[in-house]
Amino acid sequence: MSAKALAPIKMLPAYRFGSMTPWGGDSLKTLFNRDIPDPKTGESLEVSCLDNLSSTDENGTTLKKLIELYEERLLGTKVDKPFPLLLKLISARDKLSVQVHPDNDYALKKEKKLGKTEAWLILDAAPDAHIVYGIKKGISKEKLQNAFLNRTEDISSLLRYVPVKAGDAFYIPAGTVHAIGAGITLYEIQQSSDVTYRFYDWDRADSLGNKRELHIEDALNVSNIKFSDNAIVPKTLPLKEGSGKLEEIFNTPYFITHRYTDCQNALIENTPEYFKMLTFISPGTISWESGSLNLNSGDTVLLPAMGFDVFISSKLAVVSMPSKG
């Protein structure tokens, strides 16, 4: 391996909390023993290049600065710029707003930003937990519009609810009406975008009686009301080295996600075309030609494109990377 190879980089997250995530909870503390900034900490941005919400390495260097320093050695030879992905852990004590995200064309024209396709892996869920995953079959856009604008009927009755449990995985392409339900902690991989159009926030108000802003016109413009899908059925893949189970959970136009279960010294091959993001849902170890790290549950490591083959051992770990196209 060249002396210029980059070692794995342990990342430290940025957080959204308090008034930014009034629905947030403390499950990142209880599940992962995190020192969270607030009892209502909704999002841990594990690998993020968003302005003012950048993750850092252990020396405090932002992801944006790391990219400036290492360029293709970090990102890879076939990765679109700016940084294309955003990785989060989400803690929902209460249900999130009903929302939808635009695709690239709409978001670039309207917001000068990328659109947002995302996917969820459920890490923990209350016994009765559910998500909003699309609109009920047969609901027209006109009926939906009247419900949101004129309150002609109960909005919640138009939504499609899907029960969830730990281990379930859901793909949420741009245009999908969705909401995370109460009592859920999940892993989210998405395009690097913060564009959200909020349809409905369950008529909640803060202590001063203020309700959160809605974006009904834009939400209606971008919604695919015919979307209807179910939990992903993972595809089992062969491990090249080591023991355990390897599954492909998501293979989308923007990202690919693999799940490693009960693995010992499982190989993750280096790929000079693109970086990878490795999250240990359970404690584990990562080793490579010249070093090793012990990781706690919830820790994320950025694997540079021009780095090393690595070997991981963990009860449960997840790897996401840009799509090969």
GIRA-V119824 format. One record per helix or strand of 2 or more residues. SS is the DSSP state (H for helix, E for strand). FROM is the first residue (numbers start at 1). LEN is the number of residues. If there is no record, write none. Layout:
BEGIN
ss:SS from:FROM len:LEN
ss:SS from:FROM len:LEN
END
This chain:
BEGIN
ss:E from:9 len:4
ss:E from:14 len:4
ss:H from:18 len:4
ss:E from:24 len:2
ss:H from:27 len:6
ss:E from:41 len:7
ss:E from:49 len:2
ss:E from:53 len:2
ss:E from:56 len:2
ss:H from:63 len:8
ss:H from:72 len:4
ss:E from:85 len:8
ss:E from:98 len:3
ss:H from:104 len:8
ss:E from:118 len:8
ss:E from:130 len:6
ss:H from:141 len:10
ss:H from:155 len:4
ss:E from:159 len:5
ss:E from:169 len:4
ss:E from:178 len:2
ss:E from:184 len:8
ss:E from:197 len:4
ss:H from:216 len:7
ss:E from:235 len:3
ss:E from:243 len:9
ss:E from:255 len:14
ss:E from:276 len:5
ss:E from:284 len:5
ss:E from:291 len:5
ss:E from:300 len:4
ss:E from:310 len:13
END
